[in-house]
C-alpha cells in the first residue's frame, strides 16, 4: 500500500500512543486524560489553533493550508465502553469494567498521525478542522459538538470519518453512496397485568405471559408490515419483571429493545406498529401495554461528491477498496454531523479480530498508518 513515507515511519510511535490510550480507557464525557494527551500533541505539531472543553471533553484543532479554500472537518471518536476486558494483551485496560472495545483509541491516534503530517506539509488549499469527539457510545457526543457550534464557528463545509471493521482485510476499505449504517432507536414497553400467587394463576393477569406474546407478535412488523426490500430490524434485548420470586406472578413486566433501519420513513412505521401491536396483544389478554420510543441516531448517509472523494483517497492509499460494500445495521452518531453538513463515512479493515463491543477485541495497530494516510490523502486531494 502506498502509505505516505513520513506517516509509515510513525508506526512505532503511533502504536505506543494507541496502546497507552487502550490501557487507560475513559467512558463518555469522562475523556479528560485522553483529551489532554490529544491537545498536548496537537499543540506540539504546530496546529494553528487548539481548543479544549468543546462539548465538555472534546478537542478541536485547525490546520490551515498554503492558501485559502474550503474547510474539511475530520472526526475521530475518543470514548470507551463499560465492558470488562478479556483480550489478554499486554496493554489491556488498567481500569476495571472499562475498555476500548470499539477501536476509538485507534481512531483517535490515526487522526493524530494525519494531523502531524498535515501540520508539517500543508500541501493543500483551505483548512482542515480536527474534531476529537467525546461520547459516541450512546452519549450524543456528535449532537453536543454541533450544539457547541463547531460547524459554524470553524466554518466547516464537509465532514469525514472512518471506523475500523473486524472481518474486513486489514488495510482494505469499504464504503457506499447513500445509507452505509442504520438508524438506531430504543424502545421500552411496559406490560401491566395483575400479579398474585403462582399457585393461583386463574386469579391473575400474568404480565410475563403477556410480555412473551408481545415479543413474538412484534416480529410480524418486520415480516408483514415493512417492505421486504427495505431493511428493518426489531430486537427485544431484555425482559425485566417486578418480581424475583419463584412463586409470584409478576404484576408488571418491561421489555427493552432496539429498532434499526436504513430508510428514514421506517421510523414512523416502526413506532406506530410497536404501539399498536403491543397494545392490542396485551388487551387480548386483559392487560395493558405502554410504549416509550426513543429516537437516537439517523441513518449514516454518504453524499455523492464526498463519497467519490473518500473513495478516491482510499484507492490511492490501498489496493483494496469496495465502493459498494453492504450496509451495516449498526448505528453511528456521525450521522448527526452528516445531517448538518455533507460528507462521507468509510470502513477500514481491522483484519481477523474479535468483533466490536466484544471483551476480547483489540485494535490492529498495523492499520494506524493506513487510516492516517487516508485522512491526509483526502485533505490533499479534496483540497488540491
N, C-alpha and C positions, 0 to 999 in steps of 0.2 A: 504494500500500500504506500502511495507517495505522500506519506506524512511529512509535514514541513520539518526540515532537519533540526532547526532550533527547538521545535517542540519535541521531536523524538529524543533529543538529548536531555529533556527534562524528566524522562521516565522514572529514574530512581528517586528524584526529588518529589515528583507528583505522588509516587507510591508512598513515600514516607508521610506526606501530608494527609493522604487519604486514610492511611491506617491509623494515624493519630485521631482523626475525626471519628473513625469507626470505633475506636476504643473509648471515646467519650461522647456517647450519643445524648442528644437533648430533644425532648418532646416539643410539640407545637407551642409556639410563643415562649419557649424556655431557652431558645438557642443563643444564649448570651456568650458563652465561651466560643462557640462556632463563629458567631458574628464578629467577635473581637479579633479572632485569628484572620478571618476574611478581610476585615477592614485594614488590619496591620499590613497584610501582604499587598493589598491594592495600593495603599499609600507608598509602600516600598517600590512598587512597579512604576510609580510616577504617573498614576492616573490624574486627570485634570481636576477631578473633584471626587470626594468620597463622603457619603452621608450615611450615618448610622441612625438607629432608632426609627427607621421607616416602618410603619405598621407594627410598631412595638419592637421587634427584634430583627427587622430586615435591614439590608445594606444595599445602597445604590451607588454606583460609580460611573463616571463619564470619561470616555477616551475620545478625544477629537482627532479627526484625520488631518490630512495636509491642506485641505480646503473645505469650504462649506458644502453642504449637501444634505441628503435625507438622514434621518435618525432611526437606527435599528435598536430595538430592545432585545437583549439576550437574557433568558431567565434560567436560574437553577434553584431547586428547592433544597432546603437545609435540614428539615426536621427528621427525627427518628420515630420509631413505633414502640408502643408499650408491650413488647414481646421479649421474653427471656431468651437469650442467645444460646444456641446449641450447635454452632458451626465448628467448634474445636480448633479454630485458627489461633495463632499466637497473639494476634492483635484484637481478639474478641472484646466485646463490651466489658468495661470495668464497672458499669452501673447496673445493679440488679434490676431485672424486669424491663430493661430498655435496650434496644439495639437498632442499628441501621439495617432493617430487613427489606428495604426497597431500593437501596443504592443511591440515596440522596447525598451520602458522603462522596460518592464518585461523581455525581452531577456537579456538586459544588467545586470539586477540585478540577474537573475538566474546564469549567468556565474560568477558574483562576489561571489555568495554564494558557487559555486563549487570551486572557487579559494581559498576562505578562508579555506574550508575543506581540499583541496589537499595540501595547504601550511603547514597545521598543521600535516597531517598524512603521506604524501609522500609514500604511500603504493603502489608503482609501480616502474617498472624498465624502465628508459627512461626519457623523458621530455614532459611536456605539455606547449604549447605556446598559450596564450590567445590573441585572435585577436578582439579588440573592434573597429569595423569598422564604419567609417562615411559614409554618403551619399548612403545608399542603395536605397532610393526612387528616382530612375532616375538620380542619380548623378555620377554613375560609381565608387562608393567607393571601390568595390572589385577590379576592374581593377587598381585603383590608389594604393591600397596596394600592389598588385602584381608588379606594375611598380616600387614601392619603394623598391622592393627586399625582401619582408618579407619571401617568401618561401625559398630563397637561404640563406639569412643572418641568419635565425633561424633554418635552416636545417629541415624544415617540411616535413614529409613523407606522412601523410594523414591529411585530414581536415574534420571537422564535424560541423554541425549547426542544429538548430531547429527553428521552427516557431509555434506560437500558432494558434489554429484553432477554431474559433467560430462554434458552432453547433456540434462539437465532444465532447463527455462526458468529463467533467473536469478530468484531470489526465490520460485520455486514450491516447495511442499513435497510429499513423498511418504512414506507410511507405511502399515502394515497391522497388524491384530491378529495375534498368533501369530508364526511364524517370518518374519523380514524378511531376515536374512542367514544364510548357511550355516555349518555347521561346517567347520573347516579342519584336516585331519590330513596328516602327511607319512609317506612310506614309502621304505625303501631295500631293494632286492632284490639280493643278491649271487649271481651265477651262477658256479659253479666248474666249469671244464672241465679240459682237458689241453692245454696250449699246445705249440707246435712251429713248424717251418718252414712258411712259406706255400706252398712248393712241394710239400709232402707232407701235404696235409690228411687223407689216409687214416690217418695215424698220430696224429691229434689228436682231441680233442673240442672243437670250435670254440665257445668261450663267447660269442663275438659273434653267431654264427648262432643259438645257443640263446636268447640275450637278445632277438634280433629276433622269434623265435617267441613268447616270453613277452609282449612288448609287444603283439603282435596278439591273443594269447589273452586278455589282461586285459580287452579291450573286450567280451568275451562276458559279463562280470559285469554290466555295465550293461545290455546288450541282452537277457540271458536269465535273470538271477538276481534283479534288482531289479524291484519293482512299477513299471510304466511311469508310474503316476500319482504316484510319489514320486521327486523329482529326486535323481539320483546322478551324480557326475562322477568319473571316474578318469583322471588325466592323467599320463603319463610325461614329466617335464620335462627329463631329461638321461640320457645314457649315457656311462659312462667305463670304459675298459679299462686293464689294467696294461701295455699296450704302446703305444708311439707310433711303431713302425717299420712300414714298408710291407710287409715280407716276414715278419712274425711273426704267427702265430695266437695270440690272447690266451688266457692261462690263466684269467683272472678278469675279469668284467665286472660293473659295478654300475649298476643303474637307480635313478633318483631320481624321485619323483613326489608327487602330492597327491591327496587324496580329499575331495570336497565333498558335503554332503547337508544336507537340512532336517529330516528325521525322525531323532531321536536313535538309534532302534533300528537304523538302517542302518550304524552304526559296526561292530557285531559281525558283520553280514553281510559288509561290505566286507573287514574284516581276515581273517576266516576264508577267504573265497573267494580273496583275494590269495595267501594262504599255500598253499592247495590247488592253484590253477591254476598258479602259478609253479612249485611243487614238482613237480607231475605232468608239466607240459610239459618241464621240464628233465630229469626222469627218462626221458622218452620218447626223449631224445637222448643218454642216457648221462651226463648232468651232474647237478648238484645246484643247488638254489636255496634261499637262506635269506632270510626276510623279517624286517626290523625295522620295526615300525609305531609311529609316534609321534603320539598324540592331542595336538592343540594347543588349539583353542578349540571350544566347543559352538556350536550354532546360536544366533543372536541372536533372542530370543523376547520380543515385547511382551505384557505383561499387559493384561487388558481395561480396567480402570479407568484406569491410567496412559496407555494408548493413547488413550482418549477425551479425557483432559486434554491430552495432547500435540497431538491433532488440533484441539481447540477453540482452543488457543492459536495454532496455525498459522493457523486460519481468521480469527482476529482480526487477525493481522499481515498475511496475504497473501490475495489474491483467488483464488489457485490452490492448492488442496490436494487431492491424490489420496489418499483413505482406503483404497484397495485397490491400491496400487502393486505391481507384480510383484516377487516375491522376487529377491534378487541372490545369486549363488553365491560371491561373495567372502566372506571371513571377517573378523571384528571382535572384538577381545578385550574389548570392552564386554560381550560375552556372559557373561564371568566375573562381572561385577558383577550382571547380571540373574539369575544363578544363585543369588545370596545375598540379593538384595533385588528386590521387584517394581519395574518401571519401564518405560521406553519409549525407543526409538531412532528417529530420523527423518532423512530425507534433505532437504537444501536444495539447490535447483538452482544450479549454477555457470555455466549457460549453455553456449554452444558453445565449449568449450575442449578442449585436448588431454586425453586420458584420464588417470586416476590411474596413478601409477607410470610415467608417460611422461616422458622427459627434456625434452620441450617444454612440460610442464604449468606453469600458474601459476594461483594462486587469484584469483577475481574479487572485487576489493575493493568493488565496488558492493553485494555482498550482506552485507558486515560488519554494517551496522545492522539488517538483516533477522534474521540469526541472533541478534544481541544482544537484539533486541526479542522474539524467540520465548522465549528464556530468561527475560527479565524478565516478560513476559506470563504465562508458565507459573507463575512464582512468585506473581504477584498473583491468578491465577485458582485455582490448585490450593490455595493457602493463603489464599484470600479469606475 
